[in-house]
Amino acid sequence: MTDEERKIKVCVIGAGAAGLCAVRHLMANTIFEVTAYEQTNDIGGTWVYNEQVGFDENSLPIHSSMYQNLRTNLPAKIMNFPDYITMEGLEPSCVSHQTVLNYLKNYAQHFNIYQHIQFGTKVEHVQLTLADNCDQDKWLVQLKMIQTNKIELHCFDAIMVCNGHYFEPYIPSITGIESFPGIIMHSHAYRKPDEFSGKTVLILGAGSSGIDIGIDLSDQAAHVYLSHNHDKLTSSLPSNMTQIAGVESIDKNIFHLKDGTTIDAIDVFLFCTGYKYSFPFLDKSCGVQVDNNYITPLYQHFINIEHPSMCIIGIPTVVVPFPMFHMQVQFFLALLQNRITLPAKLVMLENSALKSSNKRHAHKLMDRQWDYNDSLAIAGGFNRLPLFYKVGYNVWSIQRSVNLLRYKDSKFVISEDGQNIELVIPE
């Protein structure tokens, strides 16, 4: 048997940050033969700003949810992949989407990743198959060439799903919404604040996008209502932004809130309610199910328990994403190389069991992300993340909550030993 035949053929779906990270590590080991498929003509995934909404020139849904003035809500320094720390973000610490996209392009150039990406190629179907004379899972992947509509079939030993999860809007059902005469939209289609000049906007949701878009809009809008069910934000907000309770129902232009009060004279109802995980290309044979954003059966939130030669990178939320991709990818590669063995199936199923009362929060890690990343490194036999990621995140989280208007302009300084972070927020 030749070396060529012994190679492990890996299909990477998507060339956003997670896909690029997957290719970078696969390339580093000659045992792997890697091809990444990207349906657009560029790398970057969600970081590619597109002024259009709806569909692109190839009649594909616009993937990106970037808006014109978006800046990261994490300090750039801790957004770097640990093996390519070139985004400084010292002051201001939070950078533009263009800076992040340039970083990803430089990362792809530095590690010579482009040669392994096939652009303009949509993965239409991934199916489990048993190849001849083979007792292991194989994956049959159906591809469609966007420009020619040509269909191709290829067989792989492993699948890394890196299609992102900020492209299919989640819109909760609200009684009476069809009677509202104004504009209804999701943050996925938000691009510029000047389109809302003089309007009264009600934003549903006070997560990162709800707060950031609300502040972005406030310069142009007549008034912004931030509607949510959480404890009131304690930070100062723009003078024309008011926090209100969540929306219970709508009767034409009257919004009935969950605390029994009402709001009227709304021009725009803007959902900042997040996104759905979506894998339309996965056949039933893959065994992956999504129920109200709870994905099963996944060990450690990313390994397909039924068929461990498939993983889905980047599922956990409220995390520092790029460093986490770095850890997940290395763990999966160690698994493919038989450098680690997975626990018994019952143990993995227990690990994947719902730990939250709300399925939509099943993959929310928050403060648990650091133990999670460390556990992958320990089991996989590779380096843990440098300490400054955790220290920086913790310091930043505290400052963000008390100064939503200015925290992105802070100065982010890491001590020489990487043990301490100084975050100076301007007055």
C-alpha positions as CSV (number, residue, x, y, z in Angstrom):
1,M,0.0,0.0,0.0
2,T,1.4,3.4,-1.0
3,D,1.7,6.4,1.4
4,E,-1.0,8.1,-0.7
5,E,-3.5,5.3,0.0
6,R,-2.7,5.5,3.7
7,K,-3.6,9.1,4.1
8,I,-6.7,10.0,6.0
9,K,-9.0,12.0,3.7
10,V,-10.7,14.8,5.6
11,C,-13.5,17.1,4.3
12,V,-13.8,20.5,5.9
13,I,-17.1,22.3,5.3
14,G,-16.7,26.1,5.2
15,A,-13.7,28.5,5.1
16,G,-14.6,30.8,7.9
17,A,-12.4,31.1,11.0
18,A,-13.2,27.5,12.2
19,G,-12.6,26.0,8.7
20,L,-9.3,27.8,8.3
21,C,-8.2,26.6,11.7
22,A,-9.1,23.0,10.7
23,V,-7.1,23.2,7.5
24,R,-4.1,24.8,9.2
25,H,-3.7,21.9,11.6
26,L,-4.6,19.1,9.1
27,M,-1.9,20.5,6.8
28,A,0.7,20.3,9.5
29,N,0.6,16.5,9.5
30,T,1.4,14.5,6.3
31,I,-1.0,11.7,7.4
32,F,-3.9,13.9,6.4
33,E,-5.2,14.8,2.9
34,V,-7.5,17.8,3.3
35,T,-10.0,19.7,1.1
36,A,-12.1,22.5,2.4
37,Y,-15.3,23.5,0.5
38,E,-16.5,27.1,0.5
39,Q,-19.7,28.1,-1.3
40,T,-18.7,31.8,-1.6
41,N,-15.6,33.1,-3.4
42,D,-13.7,34.2,-0.3
43,I,-12.6,33.1,3.1
44,G,-13.8,34.6,6.3
45,G,-17.4,33.4,6.7
46,T,-19.4,35.6,9.0
47,W,-16.6,38.2,9.0
48,V,-17.1,39.1,5.3
49,Y,-19.2,42.3,5.4
50,N,-21.8,42.4,2.6
51,E,-24.0,45.5,2.3
52,Q,-26.6,43.3,0.5
53,V,-29.2,41.4,2.5
54,G,-31.3,38.4,1.4
55,F,-29.4,36.7,-1.4
56,D,-26.1,37.1,-3.2
57,E,-25.2,37.1,-6.9
58,N,-25.3,33.3,-6.9
59,S,-28.8,33.2,-5.4
60,L,-27.4,31.9,-2.2
61,P,-28.6,33.3,1.2
62,I,-26.3,36.1,2.4
63,H,-24.2,34.3,5.1
64,S,-22.8,37.3,7.0
65,S,-24.5,39.2,9.8
66,M,-21.9,41.9,9.9
67,Y,-23.0,45.5,10.0
68,Q,-21.1,48.6,8.8
69,N,-20.0,49.9,12.2
70,L,-19.5,46.5,14.0
71,R,-16.6,46.3,16.3
72,T,-15.7,43.1,18.2
73,N,-17.1,42.8,21.6
74,L,-14.0,41.0,22.8
75,P,-10.5,42.6,23.0
76,A,-8.7,41.7,19.8
77,K,-5.7,40.4,21.8
78,I,-7.7,37.5,23.1
79,M,-9.3,36.8,19.8
80,N,-6.0,35.7,18.2
81,F,-5.3,32.0,17.5
82,P,-2.6,31.1,20.0
83,D,-0.2,30.1,17.2
84,Y,-0.6,33.4,15.3
85,I,-0.8,36.4,17.6
86,T,-0.7,39.4,15.3
87,M,-3.9,41.3,16.1
88,E,-2.7,43.8,18.7
89,G,-5.8,45.7,19.7
90,L,-4.0,47.6,22.4
91,E,-6.0,50.8,22.2
92,P,-8.8,50.6,21.3
93,S,-8.9,47.0,22.4
94,C,-12.0,46.1,20.3
95,V,-11.4,46.3,16.5
96,S,-13.5,46.5,13.4
97,H,-14.8,43.6,11.4
98,Q,-12.4,44.5,8.6
99,T,-9.4,44.1,11.0
100,V,-10.6,40.6,11.9
101,L,-11.1,39.7,8.2
102,N,-7.6,41.0,7.4
103,Y,-6.3,38.9,10.3
104,L,-8.0,35.7,8.9
105,K,-6.6,36.4,5.4
106,N,-3.1,36.9,6.8
107,Y,-3.5,33.7,8.8
108,A,-4.5,31.8,5.7
109,Q,-1.6,33.3,3.8
110,H,0.9,32.6,6.6
111,F,0.0,28.9,6.8
112,N,-0.5,28.5,3.1
113,I,-4.1,27.4,3.5
114,Y,-5.6,28.7,0.2
115,Q,-4.2,25.8,-1.8
116,H,-6.6,23.4,0.1
117,I,-9.8,25.4,-0.4
118,Q,-12.2,24.9,-3.2
119,F,-14.2,28.0,-3.6
120,G,-17.6,28.3,-5.3
121,T,-18.5,24.8,-4.1
122,K,-21.6,24.1,-2.1
123,V,-21.7,20.9,0.1
124,E,-25.3,19.7,-0.7
125,H,-25.4,16.3,1.1
126,V,-23.2,14.3,3.5
127,Q,-24.2,10.7,3.9
128,L,-22.8,7.8,5.9
129,T,-21.7,4.9,3.7
130,L,-19.8,1.6,4.2
131,A,-17.1,1.4,1.6
132,D,-16.2,-1.9,0.0
133,N,-13.9,-4.1,2.1
134,C,-14.0,-1.5,4.9
135,D,-15.4,-1.8,8.4
136,Q,-15.1,1.9,9.2
137,D,-17.5,4.7,8.5
138,K,-16.9,6.5,5.3
139,W,-18.6,9.7,4.2
140,L,-20.1,10.3,0.8
141,V,-20.1,14.0,0.1
142,Q,-22.2,15.5,-2.8
143,L,-20.9,18.8,-4.1
144,K,-22.4,21.4,-6.4
145,M,-20.2,23.8,-8.4
146,I,-22.0,27.1,-8.0
147,Q,-21.1,28.5,-11.4
148,T,-21.8,25.4,-13.6
149,N,-24.3,23.5,-11.4
150,K,-22.1,20.5,-12.0
151,I,-22.5,17.8,-9.3
152,E,-19.6,15.7,-7.9
153,L,-19.4,12.9,-5.4
154,H,-16.4,12.3,-3.2
155,C,-15.6,9.9,-0.4
156,F,-13.9,10.9,2.8
157,D,-12.7,9.2,6.0
158,A,-13.6,12.2,8.2
159,I,-15.9,15.3,8.2
160,M,-15.3,18.6,10.0
161,V,-18.4,20.7,9.9
162,C,-17.3,24.4,10.1
163,N,-20.3,26.1,8.6
164,G,-20.8,28.7,11.4
165,H,-24.0,29.5,13.3
166,Y,-24.8,33.1,12.7
167,F,-26.7,32.9,9.5
168,E,-30.2,31.4,10.1
169,P,-32.2,33.8,12.3
170,Y,-34.1,32.6,15.3
171,I,-37.4,34.5,15.5
172,P,-39.7,33.6,18.4
173,S,-43.4,33.5,17.7
174,I,-45.3,36.5,19.2
175,T,-49.1,36.6,19.3
176,G,-50.5,39.3,17.0
177,I,-47.2,40.2,15.2
178,E,-49.0,39.9,11.8
179,S,-51.1,42.9,12.8
180,F,-48.1,45.2,13.3
181,P,-48.0,47.8,10.4
182,G,-44.4,48.8,10.8
183,I,-41.1,47.3,9.7
184,I,-40.2,43.8,11.1
185,M,-36.6,42.6,10.8
186,H,-33.9,40.5,12.4
187,S,-30.4,41.7,13.2
188,H,-29.1,39.4,10.5
189,A,-30.3,42.0,8.0
190,Y,-29.1,45.1,9.9
191,R,-26.4,47.1,8.1
192,K,-26.4,50.9,8.7
193,P,-27.9,53.1,11.4
194,D,-28.8,56.0,9.0
195,E,-31.6,53.8,7.6
196,F,-33.4,54.3,11.0
197,S,-33.1,58.1,11.1
198,G,-35.9,59.6,13.1
199,K,-37.6,56.3,13.7
200,T,-38.7,54.7,17.0
201,V,-37.2,51.3,17.3
202,L,-38.1,48.4,19.6
203,I,-35.2,45.9,19.9
204,L,-36.1,42.5,21.3
205,G,-33.2,40.9,23.1
206,A,-30.3,42.4,25.2
207,G,-27.5,40.0,24.3
208,S,-24.4,41.3,22.6
209,S,-26.1,42.1,19.3
210,G,-29.1,43.8,20.9
211,I,-27.0,46.1,23.1
212,D,-24.4,46.8,20.4
213,I,-27.0,47.5,17.6
214,G,-29.1,49.6,20.0
215,I,-26.1,51.8,20.8
216,D,-25.2,52.0,17.1
217,L,-28.7,53.0,16.2
218,S,-29.2,55.6,19.0
219,D,-27.3,58.3,17.1
220,Q,-29.9,58.3,14.3
221,A,-33.1,56.9,15.8
222,A,-35.6,59.1,17.6
223,H,-35.8,56.5,20.4
224,V,-34.7,53.0,21.1
225,Y,-36.5,50.6,23.4
226,L,-34.4,47.7,24.6
227,S,-36.9,44.9,25.5
228,H,-35.7,41.9,27.5
229,N,-36.5,39.6,30.3
230,H,-33.2,39.8,32.2
231,D,-32.1,42.0,35.1
232,K,-31.8,45.6,34.1
233,L,-28.5,46.6,32.7
234,T,-26.7,48.8,35.3
235,S,-24.3,50.6,32.8
236,S,-25.1,54.0,31.4
237,L,-26.9,53.8,28.1
238,P,-27.6,56.5,25.4
239,S,-30.0,59.1,26.6
240,N,-32.6,58.0,24.0
241,M,-32.5,54.3,25.0
242,T,-34.9,52.9,27.5
243,Q,-35.0,49.4,28.9
244,I,-38.4,47.7,29.0
245,A,-39.8,44.3,29.8
246,G,-40.0,41.5,27.1
247,V,-42.8,41.6,24.5
248,E,-45.9,39.4,25.4
249,S,-48.1,40.2,22.4
250,I,-48.8,42.9,19.8
251,D,-52.1,44.5,18.8
252,K,-51.5,46.6,15.7
253,N,-49.1,49.3,17.0
254,I,-49.5,48.5,20.7
255,F,-46.9,46.3,22.3
256,H,-48.1,44.5,25.4
257,L,-45.1,43.8,27.7
258,K,-44.6,41.0,30.2
259,D,-44.9,43.4,33.1
260,G,-48.4,44.4,32.1
261,T,-47.4,47.8,30.6
262,T,-47.8,48.8,27.0
263,I,-45.7,50.7,24.4
264,D,-47.0,52.3,21.2
265,A,-45.9,54.4,18.2
266,I,-43.2,51.9,17.2
267,D,-41.8,52.2,13.6
268,V,-39.4,49.3,13.6
269,F,-39.5,46.0,15.5
270,L,-36.0,44.6,15.4
271,F,-35.3,41.0,16.6
272,C,-31.9,40.5,18.2
273,T,-32.9,37.1,19.3
274,G,-29.9,35.1,18.0
275,Y,-29.6,32.3,15.5
276,K,-30.5,28.7,14.8
277,Y,-27.9,26.0,14.4
278,S,-28.5,24.6,10.9
279,F,-27.0,21.7,9.0
280,P,-29.3,21.2,6.0
281,F,-26.6,19.1,4.2
282,L,-26.4,16.4,6.8
283,D,-28.3,13.2,5.9
284,K,-30.3,11.4,8.6
285,S,-27.6,8.7,8.5
286,C,-25.2,11.1,10.2
287,G,-27.3,10.8,13.3
288,V,-27.1,14.5,14.3
289,Q,-30.3,16.2,15.5
290,V,-31.1,19.8,16.4
291,D,-34.0,20.4,18.9
292,N,-34.5,24.1,19.8
293,N,-30.7,24.7,19.4
294,Y,-29.7,21.7,21.5
295,I,-27.6,19.4,19.2
296,T,-27.3,15.7,19.9
297,P,-25.5,13.4,20.3
298,L,-22.3,15.4,20.8
299,Y,-19.4,14.5,23.1
300,Q,-17.8,17.7,24.5
301,H,-20.2,19.7,22.4
302,F,-18.5,18.7,19.1
303,I,-17.7,15.0,18.5
304,N,-20.5,13.0,16.9
305,I,-21.0,10.2,19.4
306,E,-22.6,7.8,16.9
307,H,-19.9,8.4,14.3
308,P,-16.8,10.0,15.9
309,S,-15.1,10.6,12.5
310,M,-17.4,13.6,12.2
311,C,-17.2,16.7,14.4
312,I,-18.9,20.1,14.4
313,I,-16.5,22.9,15.3
314,G,-17.6,26.0,17.1
315,I,-21.0,25.1,18.7
316,P,-20.4,26.4,22.3
317,T,-21.6,30.0,22.8
318,V,-20.6,32.8,25.1
319,V,-16.9,31.9,24.6
320,V,-13.8,33.3,23.1
321,P,-14.2,31.6,19.7
322,F,-10.9,31.4,17.8
323,P,-8.8,29.9,20.6
324,M,-11.6,27.4,21.3
325,F,-11.6,26.3,17.6
326,H,-7.8,25.8,18.0
327,M,-8.4,23.4,20.9
328,Q,-11.3,21.5,19.4
329,V,-9.5,21.0,16.1
330,Q,-6.4,19.6,17.8
331,F,-8.4,17.2,19.9
332,F,-10.3,15.9,16.8
333,L,-7.0,15.4,15.0
334,A,-5.5,13.5,17.9
335,L,-8.6,11.3,17.8
336,L,-8.3,10.6,14.1
337,Q,-4.6,9.6,14.6
338,N,-5.6,7.2,17.4
339,R,-3.5,9.2,19.9
340,I,-6.5,9.3,22.2
341,T,-9.4,7.0,22.7
342,L,-12.9,8.2,23.6
343,P,-14.7,7.1,26.7
344,A,-17.4,4.4,26.7
345,K,-20.5,5.4,24.7
346,L,-22.6,5.6,27.9
347,V,-20.1,8.1,29.4
348,M,-20.2,10.2,26.2
349,L,-24.0,10.2,26.2
350,E,-24.0,11.4,29.8
351,N,-21.6,14.2,28.8
352,S,-24.0,15.2,26.0
353,A,-27.1,15.1,28.1
354,L,-29.0,18.4,28.6
355,K,-27.5,20.3,31.7
356,S,-29.7,23.4,31.3
357,S,-33.4,23.9,32.0
358,N,-33.6,25.7,28.6
359,K,-32.6,23.7,25.5
360,R,-31.6,26.9,23.7
361,H,-28.8,27.4,26.4
362,A,-27.5,23.8,26.2
363,H,-24.2,24.9,24.6
364,K,-23.6,28.1,26.6
365,L,-20.3,27.7,28.3
366,M,-19.4,31.2,29.7
367,D,-17.1,30.8,32.7
368,R,-16.9,27.0,32.1
369,Q,-15.0,27.5,28.8
370,W,-11.6,27.6,30.5
371,D,-12.0,24.2,32.1
372,Y,-13.5,22.9,28.9
373,N,-10.5,24.1,26.8
374,D,-8.1,22.7,29.4
375,S,-9.8,19.3,29.5
376,L,-9.4,19.0,25.7
377,A,-5.7,19.9,25.9
378,I,-5.1,17.4,28.7
379,A,-7.0,14.5,27.0
380,G,-5.5,15.4,23.6
381,G,-1.9,15.8,24.8
382,F,-1.3,19.3,23.5
383,N,-0.6,22.8,25.0
384,R,-3.2,24.6,27.1
385,L,-4.1,28.1,26.2
386,P,-1.8,30.8,27.6
387,L,-3.2,32.2,30.8
388,F,-3.7,35.8,29.4
389,Y,-6.8,34.6,27.5
390,K,-8.7,33.7,30.7
391,V,-7.4,36.6,32.8
392,G,-8.1,39.1,29.9
393,Y,-11.7,37.7,29.5
394,N,-12.5,38.0,33.2
395,V,-11.2,41.5,33.5
396,W,-12.9,42.6,30.3
397,S,-16.3,41.0,31.4
398,I,-16.4,43.1,34.6
399,Q,-15.6,46.3,32.8
400,R,-18.0,45.7,29.9
401,S,-20.9,45.3,32.3
402,V,-20.3,48.7,34.0
403,N,-19.4,50.7,30.9
404,L,-21.2,49.5,27.8
405,L,-20.7,52.9,26.1
406,R,-17.0,53.1,26.3
407,Y,-15.5,49.6,27.1
408,K,-14.6,49.0,23.4
409,D,-12.2,52.0,23.5
410,S,-10.3,50.6,26.5
411,K,-6.5,50.0,26.5
412,F,-5.7,46.4,26.9
413,V,-2.2,45.7,28.3
414,I,-0.8,42.2,29.1
415,S,2.0,42.0,31.7
416,E,5.3,40.5,30.5
417,D,4.7,37.3,32.3
418,G,1.2,37.0,30.9
419,Q,-0.3,36.7,34.4
420,N,-1.9,40.1,34.6
421,I,-4.0,42.3,32.4
422,E,-4.5,46.0,32.8
423,L,-7.7,47.4,31.2
424,V,-7.9,51.1,31.2
425,I,-11.3,52.5,30.1
426,P,-11.5,56.1,29.1
427,E,-13.8,58.4,31.0
